[in-house]
């Protein structure tokens, strides 16, 4: 799943993204402006996703997260 939109929308989508992803599936989000990255990171983790990548280009941030595989 990919979301390239503002932080408020990404934060709202995190719980749904976790529900829609298959175990091992990836959620990629970008379009996060400086100063909002910690909020997005917290929402991703609160949804039970594990951040596997983080990138910054100029004032913009992106994250890659994965739904954990069941044990």
C-alpha positions as CSV (number, residue, x, y, z in Angstrom):
1,X,0.0,0.0,0.0
2,X,1.3,3.5,-0.9
3,X,0.2,6.9,0.4
4,X,1.8,10.1,-0.9
5,X,-0.3,12.7,0.9
6,X,-0.1,15.1,3.9
7,X,0.7,13.9,7.4
8,X,-2.9,14.3,8.8
9,X,-4.3,11.8,6.2
10,X,-1.4,9.4,6.7
11,X,-2.0,9.4,10.4
12,X,-5.7,8.7,9.9
13,X,-4.9,5.9,7.5
14,X,-2.4,4.0,9.6
15,X,-4.9,1.8,11.5
16,X,-6.7,0.9,8.3
17,X,-3.5,0.2,6.5
18,X,-2.5,-2.3,9.2
19,X,-5.9,-4.0,8.8
20,X,-5.7,-4.1,5.0
21,X,-2.1,-5.5,4.8
22,X,-1.4,-9.2,4.7
23,X,1.3,-10.4,7.1
24,X,4.6,-9.3,5.7
25,X,2.9,-6.6,3.5
26,X,4.4,-3.2,3.2
27,X,3.0,0.3,3.8
28,X,4.9,3.1,2.1
29,X,4.0,6.7,3.0
30,X,5.6,10.0,1.9
31,X,4.7,13.6,1.6
32,X,5.4,14.3,5.3
33,X,6.8,17.8,5.8
34,X,9.5,18.6,8.4
35,X,8.1,18.8,11.9
36,X,5.4,16.2,11.4
37,X,7.6,13.1,11.0
38,X,7.5,12.1,14.7
39,X,3.7,12.2,14.7
40,X,3.6,9.9,11.6
41,X,6.1,7.6,13.1
42,X,4.1,7.3,16.3
43,X,0.9,6.6,14.4
44,X,2.6,3.9,12.3
45,X,4.0,2.2,15.4
46,X,0.6,2.6,17.3
47,X,-1.1,0.7,14.4
48,X,1.2,-2.3,15.1
49,X,3.4,-1.8,12.0
50,X,7.2,-2.0,12.2
51,X,9.2,0.8,10.5
52,X,11.7,-0.8,8.1
53,X,12.9,2.3,6.3
54,X,13.0,6.0,6.7
55,X,14.2,8.6,4.2
56,X,14.5,12.4,4.0
57,X,14.9,14.6,0.9
58,X,15.1,18.3,1.6
59,X,12.1,19.1,3.9
60,X,10.1,15.9,3.1
61,X,10.1,12.5,4.8
62,X,9.0,9.1,3.8
63,X,8.6,5.8,5.7
64,X,8.3,2.2,4.8
65,X,6.6,-0.1,7.4
66,X,5.7,-3.8,7.5
67,X,3.0,-5.7,9.1
68,X,4.6,-8.3,11.3
69,X,4.3,-12.0,10.4
70,X,2.4,-14.1,12.9
71,X,4.6,-16.3,15.1
